[in-house]
């Protein structure tokens, strides 16, 4: 008998058999809660439980809805008040009126004084900052640009001969015209995650369609990077890691030293490829396609094509581990010169297990197949052991561990699967608490303006600050949905939701 799968519909998670395709006809999971447990527990039927709608998107509670709730108190209570002394009553009314007047006067004075003070401070328009950030991705697009929705008017078609026209599309690196697959996949994963969690906020500022267009531009390109081995002639699969080069044997011009518009490129652009031992590259592509499939879940055909490629690629890299007798072992894409030799100087990868766990976790979210979650939790400790000391607590393209732990904590909070995942879930939650404590610690390096310096000697400080802002905001929202006021640190200290939110905003506006 096959193991049940945890599947996702457009609005909820449910338990059903692998053959269930209609959410309405599938068996629902019911849960209940007791105060001693501190979490939701499985129930056998709807009569002793509440049916939980686990939407992938946390929703902010709307205060306007509270007014529609019926009062717990009767509106027809007669207190039978009588006035025994009219003089004292008049004095009471006058005194109460004077107090109310003074409160209003003080409130108005404070309002105008604070407004006058704030006029001298520079406005921090985070919406404008987000819109400009999205325009950056539009400016980096490669391939045939659609004229009707081209957001950057000075850009045109480019890179049309990449990979003999089989690798057209994607994004150029920021500073040259090379297309690196590894950071591109990481970018699509992170952008997709932000939409999964905060799609309503994107919609509120009119940017949801815009960012989905950017994600699809990247996911379309990622679909081209994986070429499975021919089943009739077994061999290694192919992953394309790079288009363009920092050197050119036939011409002094290349993508690095020739500073020009990509529309004007006339030199050859070599393609770098890997086999299926490039485990980190494979894991990141799996994560990106899986996360993007959730963004486009309403487009069933496209979403299915993304998950299909992700599952095929995962089966390839998993087989490498299961069958070491194939003559090669898992590794990083920058380990081999013909795969990531040039990328080593730009996006050198120091490990691969975090990407495989990252990919397995996202593939579980996309498909509901618990075998992917089992893989992720079984290899979590290996990923932790592989983490470099200088990367601890930092989420960026070379280290996904902290983000993995946030995702596993999300599962523990909102869909506690219990055994055999509980140990990994608890470990992840404890590590996330410690991570939040480190963000807020007074001993952590920060500028005078409050910008966190997670790698003081590294040039990418803004990247690390941005991801710490994202993770702290996510965790504060998760705790808020659980009606928790905060959490604690190993040393006994505590932090509040407001502290996390203040930190998150400070990193985005410092």
Secondary structure, DSSP 8 states (H G I E B T S, - for coil): ----EEEE-SS-EEEE-TT---GGGS---EEEE-TTT-SEEEESSGGGSEE----SS-----GGGGGGS--SS-S--------S-HHHHHHHHHHHHHHHHHHHHHHHHHHHHHHHHHTTS----HHHHHHHHHHHHHHTB-B---STT-S-TT---B-TTTTTTTS--SB--TTSS-EEHHHHHHHHHHHHHHHHHHHHHHHHTT-HHHHHHHHHHHHHHHHTSEE---TTS----EEEEEES-S--TT-S--TTTS---GGG--S---EEEE-TTBHHHHHHHHHHHHHHHHHTTTSHHHHHHHHHHHHHHHHHHHHHHH-GGGS---B-GGGSHHHHTTTHHHH----SHHHHHHHHHHHHHHH--HHHHHHHHHTHHHHHHHS-GGGTT--BTTB-HHHHHHHHHHHHHH----TTTHHHHHHHHHHHHHHHHHHH-TTS-B-TT--B-SSTTSS-HHHHHHHHHHHHHHHHHHHHHTT--EEE-TTS-EEEHHHHHHHHHHHHH-
